[in-house]
Structure formats: structure tokens, C-alpha cells
Amino acid sequence: MMFWSKNVSSLPVSVVLPDLLSALRGSKQVLLAAPTGAGKSTWLPLQILQQPDFQGRILLLEPRRLAARNVAQRLAELLGQQPGETVGYRMRSESRVGPATRLEVVTEGILTRMLQQDPMLEGVSLVILDEFHERSLQADLALALLLDVQQGLRDDLKILLMSATLDNQRLQALLPDAPVICSEGRSFPVERRYASLATNYRFDEAVARQVSQLLREESGSLLLFLPGVGEIQRVQTQLAAMIGSDIDLCPLYGALPLTEQRKAILPAAPGRRKVVLATNIAETSLTIEGIRLVVDAALERTGLFDTRTGLTRLITQRVSQASMTQRAGRAGRLEPGICLHLTAKDQAERATSHAEAEILHSDLASLWLDLLLWGCRDVSQLTWLDTPPEHNLRQAKQLLLRLGAVDNAGMLTAKGRHMASLGSEPRFAAMLIGAGQEADAVATAALLVAMLEEPARGSSDLRDSFHRRQPNWQKRAMQLQKRLKVTGGVADSELIAPLLAGAFPDRIARRRGAEGRYQLANGMGAMLESEEALTRYEWLIVPALIQGSAQPDARILQALPADIGELTRQCPQLSEQRTEVEWDQERGTLRAWRREQIGELVIKSQPLNKPDEAELHPAMLRWIRTKGLEVLNWTPQAEQLRIRLVCAQQWLPEESWPSAAEADLLASLEKWLLPAMSGVRDARGLKQLDAVSALLQLLTWSQRQQLDTVLPTHYTVPTGSRLPIRYDDEKPPALAVRLQEMFGEAKNPAVAGGRVPLVLELLSPAQRPLQITRDLAGFWQGAYREVQKEMKGRYPKHSWPDDPATALPTRRTKNIQRLPE
């Protein structure tokens, strides 16, 4: 305790400690904005821990494993202890906690799993969400669940949100009763410079030149922010030839061994300088000692989930202004510093204020599985800073259905409940459960999950990685085996294919053509580099691939060759017998085939001469969905009926009209088209099918009557003529009628219960347009006078009364003598 109090005055956050403690005592949620280096992560939790108001445990959520481990290490050192005593940590593959642990640093869904196992969070007084500005998916989910716990179970539980750059306006809107505590900080001034990279050099060389120049001009160690590991390695190679012998190059990213991470984090040796080459991981609460200079490439690599492909696409983008502020702050911790942003100043000023939340562009399968286990069937049941997007949730639900985690009604199955309890990604959890209780299968699945969670760089052939036996994989695999309560087995390479196929059935791939191109079972294209040895195999299982921005095909990152015959024998559920129809160009008709398929991939195929309608008709419906509704006989009457249904849904929304948009009609073919297909066996039969009668299947008898009443096909004009109304998807309905037949009609006719006036195309006796109007009364009183004057001369034997609204209508058209128009 003495160590803490002795250092209070040196930490900026110490100034606001009394206010913060007071806010925590009086409020359920508190927001703390404190700049980089203020001590909010590596000092403040210890101060809260010794308060008599917080006798329970404190959970500190860090969004990154590297930061979590180092924050826990630093907090323990302040107590003169090792992690696992008063301060401990839990993460995916590592845990250091003991019976005396009161402050736990947790990460990567650990908090979510703790909440699922104990929603009351018994014994926990406070949950701190650190670096909340990063808006990680897990932090957003944790906040939503914690708020739910506060509202329904634990009104005494406290939540503290901390960051250097909180989006206070939005957070205060979400949490209106939460006090905001701001620490001004005591960092030294940082001179922020801007410079665009030279375009005549490659990115890595241009960055290295800027860094080496700054090192020559200024003293002190340097922190360089780069978008990814590839850039770190390439820039490091360039820098090695440009800097002096007294400078150490220290990469820093999550996959590095702990010893290498510590080398980058700790101060440089006496008489030496260091250059730390880091991803945006160095923006976090992680303290990197001895930095005076920062070079910011102003870029980050982020994943963008594509709901169309079901893949995450990596993109490199400009960082937000908040991130640039975070990065610059690293230069002013010890003394006045310099931050060089490698972008033009006007570009930096146009950057977004904060990064977009991960929840808005991520694969949400894990989140939805967690929500189902929580008992939530609708995201609106929880409080979100950003509501999960519906299209991403739809994709998540489809994947969980495919994996057997939910049933057709979307309810969690026993398998899904087991999957959610494991805390792994849904595909990985499905693989672990698919191993059953057989020890060798469980050992194989556990090793595969460990390999896929932290993939090795290099070979794309999973068989190469399987035999490498890296220590981190072995440790993680043993942890997963213990969680499954099946230990002692030996990983067997013969079991890899069926285990992978159970978790990635949509990622089974078949070679198409040359040059490493494949088609996946889900219909997508994928590719290997043409020189890859794996290209000689016809069938692959592809657990890891990524969608590039330039190529239409996804790039295969990891794959395993498969014997498709053996695989379908081991996993018969993968394939299905399907009858399909396709157009036979030579015969000019449809032809039926029986196929054994895995998704869109055909394993075997044989023609069918006379298939039963029960299997032929579903195949024809699938063909129609592929080709579109134009393969049917769309007579003008059928098209008008379809458009009337579209208009009814738009103009009379209070009635439950069926949707007749093309996409919805294609989706509901079984309801309206299939009943009309009796005796139809080919394309000619489809063209002869009565589409009007088929569409009427969508309506009840009373709806048919109502449709004819509110949106009639014809309108009876004053002369008694029954004229067709022309409906349109995008334009108002129209009626073409001779002007004289509308005499005596005072108001403009309308449909949809008087809501939609008809467009009247008023014609001359020779059926040529005279006027178009949706206001007949206004026409009679206005423009009619000009029409009357002109038409009297051309059609002298026709009636042109002065008061057409009350005149008798006429259909007289015979023996017309007229002047040329």
C-alpha cells in the first residue's frame, strides 16, 4: 500500500481519484476519460481495490491479450508480487489466478463466459471496461449484458468505462445518469508533424527513409505504427540497412513470443536506442518504455465481414482522428516529443472522429450464440451503443442452423447449448463437439482448433502444420481437452478431414480448370497460387480463406486435401441426392438429372427419363429461381394482376396483402405456382401455364373480391363503356378514354378507396391525345376552354358543351366529318 501512495502525485489520474471514487459510490455507471499514460489502467484499479466500499473482486476487461498480460504484470509488480496473487489474469489459452486474487484482468470473451456461467457475478463489486474507444465486439457485448444484469439482478454492481478518447456524446445518450470524470493529464507537449510518403518508392522503403531521417535528426527511442505484420517485417528489413549500430529493432504484435514482446516494451539498454515497430496494438493501455519519437503511418488493417460471401475481407484504411491522437500521445510521456504522421495535414483533418464499432462490420455468429444462451431472442431486448445489423445477424443464424446449433425455429439445440458453453468460435465449437467422446478424435479436434486460432505463417497445407507441434498449440489443445473432459488421446492425421468437414461443410472445394482455381460448396470461387503444391488435388477442405478487394475469388490461406469418396463415406450427412433440371440446348427443352451433391458441388450425375412430378417439380422451381420469372407465361393480364398486388400492398398497407415483388414471388413459388403445375413436365408446359390462376393462389376468396373492388381492372365511364385501367409499378394508374365519354363526370375517378386518382388520358374522337390530367374538375373549369375552341372547328358534328361536367356523355363516332389534325 505504501508503494501506491508514494507515487500518487506523479500520475495525472490521481488528481481525479476523489471525484471518481465519489461517482462510483453514487452511480451504477461512470465514464472516465484520461489520456495515454495517466495511470488509469496500471495504477487506478489498485486504488479502487483498497477502498472499503469495494470489498469484492474487480474485473478489468482489456480488448487485447498482449495488453492484458502486461497490464496484469505491471499491477502485480506495483504490489511486489507475481500475477496470480492479488492481481491475476485470464485469457483464451492462459490463466494466472489464485484463491487470493481480487483483481482479474480478463479478455477475449472471458467476461462473457463468466457472465453466462454466473449472471449474478457473485463476489464481484466492479467491472472496468478499459480502452472502450476501440469498440471491440466483446466490449460492446459485455456492456449490453452488464447493463441487463444491473437492471434485473444486481443493482449494486458498478460499471466503469475508461478510455483516452471516449465518444462521450453517444455514451452519455446511452447512459444519461452516468457521471463523466475527465483527467486533463500531465503529458509533455508533443510536436505533431505531417508528411506525405514519396510516391517514387515502395511503401516499406518510403517509411524506412522517413524513420531513419528522424532518428538522425532527433534523440531518443522511436515507436513506429504500421498496419500489419507483413509491413512490420518488410520495413524492419529496410531499416536494418539504414540505421546505426546503437539502435535495436523490436517488432511488437500479438503473435510474438512473450520474451520478444517484453524486449519491445522494456526500456532500451543503457547507451542504446530502440525502434519499436508495432501494429495498432500499441495504442492501448500497454506501456512502452522510453519513447520520445513516434512515426505514424496513419493506417490500420481491419476486417470487414461480407454477408454475401460469409467471409471477412481485410482492408487497409486510414485511422480515425482519435487513433492519431492516441498514437501521438505516446511521444509525450517522459519529455517533450515529436509525432510524425505520414499523411498530409488536410487528409488527417478529414479523417473520421472515431473508428467504426466492430459490431457493425463483423461476423456475428458467436454473438448470436451468446445471446441465445443468455435467453435473448431479439437484440432489442438489450441496450446497445450500436445495434447489431440485421443482415449480419441473418447470416449468423444461417450458419448456426447449418452447424446444428439452432433448429428450424431458431431455438437453441442441445448441441448449440454445448457449443456456447465452450467459449470458442461456433465452427470450432462444432468441430470439438463433433469429435464425440473418443479420445483420439477429441485430441485431434483440439489440436486443429489451436492451429486455426493461431495459424502458422508459411505453408497453406494443414498437414505441414499438424506435425509441427508448436508449444502454444499443445498448451491450448490440452486446455480444450480438459474443457471437454476427455483427455489422454493422441492426435491422428487420419481424422482431420471428417472433423474439418463437420465444421466447414460449406468450405469443401473442387478444382475447376487450371491455375489453382476452385469452387466451394457454397457456390463461391476460391484460388491458390498456381505454384502451390496443393493445386494438384481435385478436392480440398478450406477452413481459412479471405476475400480480397481486387480479386473476385477468395484467397485460400489453409487447406487440406480430401478423398471425396472416403469423406462422404465417413460423413454421409455431407451429401444429398437431388433432382435438378437444366436447359438442353440440343433438344431445346428441359432435362432432368439425379445428382449427388455437396452444396453446389456435383459428385455424381445421371439423366432421368421420366422422373415423378414429386421430385421433378421442386427441381423445376429451383430452375425458375435461377432463371427468373420471365420463363413463365406472363400475359398482359397476369402482369397487370401482379402489379395490382404490388400497388395494393403500397396503397392499402392496413390490409395484409401478399407481396408480389419478383424476389418475394420467387421465394414463395411453392405456395402459388406449384399448385398450378399439375401435368407440367417441361418448358413448353410452363409457358402454357395460366399465370393469372396461379397468382390468385396467393389470395383468399375475400381478398380476391376486395382486390377487384378497390383496384378494379376496368372503370365504367358515364356512357357505360367499361374501359381497362392500366396499372404500373412506378407510375399512377391510367385510364385512356374519349373526352366525350367523360361528359357528366364532375370529379376525377380514383381507386384504392378514393386514395389514388386515375391519370385520365383524354382522347379526341380520332383516339389521339388531347389532355392528361389527375384533376378532371380543374380541367373542365380551365384548360377545357382551349380544347373546346380548337375541337369545335375540327369535329363540328360532335358535341362540345360549355358545361361538360353536367352534359350528357356520348359514344357517337360514326359518319364523322373532320378537318385534318
Helices and strands as residue ranges (DSSP letters): H 2-6, G 8-10, G 12-16, H 17-26, E 29-33, H 44-49, E 57-61, H 65-78, E 87-91, E 94-96, E 103-106, H 110-117, E 124-129, G 132-134, H 137-152, E 158-163, H 168-174, E 180-182, E 190-194, H 203-217, E 221-225, H 229-240, E 247-252, H 258-265, E 273-278, G 280-283, E 291-296, E 299-306, E 311-318, H 321-329, G 330-332, E 337-341, H 345-350, G 358-360, H 365-374, G 379-381, H 390-402, H 414-422, H 426-434, H 439-453, H 462-466, H 471-484, G 493-495, H 496-503, G 505-507, E 508-511, E 517-520, E 525-527, G 533-536, E 539-546, E 554-561, H 564-570, G 572-574, E 576-584, E 589-598, E 601-608, H 613-627, G 629-631, H 636-651, H 662-667, H 669-672, G 674-676, H 683-688, H 691-695, G 696-698, H 701-710, E 714-716, E 722-726, E 734-738, G 739-742, E 750-751, E 756-757, E 759-763, E 769-773, H 776-781, H 784-794
